[in-house]
Amino acid sequence: MSGQKPGFPQRSALVHVVDREYGGNLVRGRYKLTRFHAFPIKVRRPPRGSVEAEQKCGACGEKLPLTVASVGRRMLVRALAAAVAVAALAAFTATLVYFVNAPVRDESVPSSLEGPPGWLLFLGTIGAPLVLVVASSFFVTYDGVRIKGTPRRQHVVTAKARHVNAARQAMRRTHG
């Protein structure tokens, strides 16, 4: 952090979902339209650890208990997620290299002495890509802010992205 004061979470927004509409067909494709209001998180990050605080939803007025992690904890969790993603990528790559370079099976040698066990190959081909997707998604979206306790259907803490900001600007243009 090098002397910086912890500020407000910049990458997260408290989102109040107004409604969801599902539609479409097999020819045109299915879609889900979500209408929402997004509000900045107004809880300061602590210098260390995490802090629990309440924030009032700007749309409905409900007080939501939030847990906000420090910048150091956020960076540590993201680094762990990146390490898990790299390990999963290495396992998947090693499995692919084994399959490409696997020798033709010799029937005179018992299968227990030949190559890695089948469950390990299964984990390398199916499990590693799943872990890679989940860990890299967590790395990209984790900001150290979450709603504490039971999640509420109409409230979500989400990472700010271009589509959230674009939707907010479009709502301002159409609704004044």
N, C-alpha and C positions, 0 to 999 in steps of 0.2 A: 504494500500500500504506500510506502515511502512518504509518510507525513500527510496523506490525504485524509480529510474528514469523511466518514461514511455519510452518504446522502440518501436520497430516496431511491428505491429501485427504478431504474430507467427502462428496463426491458419488459416489465410486467404491467398488466392492466387488470383491473377488476371488471369483469364483464357481467352484465345483467341480461340474461336471455329473455326477450319479450315473447317470441313464439317461434315455432319451427313448422315449416310446411314441406311436405313430401309430395312428389308427383313424378310425372314422366311416364314413359312406356318403354317397351322393348325396342322399338324402332328408334326413337329419339334419345333414349337413355334415361336413367333415373336421376333425380336431383333432390337435394335438400337445401331449402332456403331458410336461413336463420336470421331473424331480426334481433338486434341487441343494442345495448348502450354500453360503451366502454368508458371507464374512469381511471385516472392515474392512482397508483398506490400512494397513500399519504402517511405511511409509517416509515420513520427513518431507520436505516440499517444500524445495528449496534456495532461498536468497535470490535467486539469478540462475541463468539457464540451466536445465540439467536434471541429474539425478543418476541413476546406475545402481546398483541394489541388488538383493539377493535377498530374497524373502519365502517362508517356508515355508507350504505349503498346510495348513490346519487339518484337512482331511479325509484326505488321503493322505500327507502329510509331504514331498511333492516340493518341492524348492527351485526357485522360479521367478524368472528374471531380469526385473526391472521397470525401466522408465524413467519417472521422475516429473519433470514440468516444474515450473518455478517459477510462482508466481501471475501474475507479469507476462507470462511467455511464454504461459500459458494464456489470459489476457485478450487478448493480441495475436492469437493464432490464432482465438479466437472472434470478435473484431472483424473479422478478414479474412473469415471465413465469413459473417458478417452482411453485409459489404459485397458479397460475391459474390452472396448471395441477393437483396439489394436491386437490384443491377445486372441480374440475371436477371428479376426482377419488372418492372423498367422496360422491358427488351427485349420481354418478352411483352406488356405493356400497349401499347407502341408498335406492335407487330405487329397486335394486335386493333384498335387505333384505325385503322390503315391499312386493314384489311379492311372495317371498318364504313364508313369514309369514302372508300373507293376509287372513283374515277370509272369510269363505263362505258368500256370499251376502245374507242378509235377505231381502226378498221382502216386509216385512211390514215397513221397515225403508226407507224413501226417500233417493235417491242416493245423493242428495246434502249434506246430513248430514254424509255420510259414506266415510271416507278416503280422500286422496288428490284429487284435480280435475284432469281430464284426460290430460289437456295440461301440467301439471306439471310432470305427469308420462311419457308423450311423450318426454319432454325435458330431463328427467333423463335417459331414455333408448336410445334415438337417439342423442340428442344434447350433452350430457356430454361426451360420447366417442369421438365424433368429436372434441370437444374442447380439450379433453385430448391429442389426437394425434397431433393436430396443436400446442398446447402449449409446449408439450414435444419435438417436432421436432424443434421448435423455440429455446428452451432451449439448445438443443444439438448443433445447427448450428450457432447461433448468435455470431458474433465476433465484432460487432460494426463498420464494414466496409461495405460501400455500394457505388454503382455508383450513383451519384447525377443526378437528372433529368430523362429524358426518357431513359429507358433501351435500350441498343443496342443489336441487335440480336447476334452478334458475340463475345460480351464481357460479362463476368459474373464474379462476385466476389463470391467465394465459399470457404467453410471451407476446409482446407487441410485434407485429409483423406488418409488412407492406399492405396486405389485404385488410388488416384491422384498421390501419390508418386511412386507407383509401375508402373503406366503407364508412368510417366516421366522417370524412370529408364529403362523401356523397350524401349522407344523411343531413349534414348541415346545409348543403346546397338545396336539397329538395324540401326540407322542413323549416328552412329559415334559420 
